[in-house]
């Protein structure tokens, strides 16, 4: 379960970074998946329209936090 949540955190992190890149410039890689937040959520929420770059970076931070939280919950490896 931890690995699944880490993978989800990585995906959320990549969505946030990709959305920020797409907001500043053009991001051609996996656009329909990685720019989903930037293209489907941001235009439909009035507050996020004004702060689209900040919203995308906040998504990236949340993804990074999920990865780090799952790593912190990992059982200690014994030698």
Secondary structure as GFF3:
##gff-version 3
##sequence-region A 1 79
A	DSSP	alpha_helix	2	24	.	.	.	ID=ss1
A	DSSP	alpha_helix	31	34	.	.	.	ID=ss2
A	DSSP	alpha_helix	36	36	.	.	.	ID=ss3
A	DSSP	pi_helix	37	41	.	.	.	ID=ss4
A	DSSP	three_ten_helix	42	44	.	.	.	ID=ss5
A	DSSP	alpha_helix	46	50	.	.	.	ID=ss6
A	DSSP	alpha_helix	52	72	.	.	.	ID=ss7
###
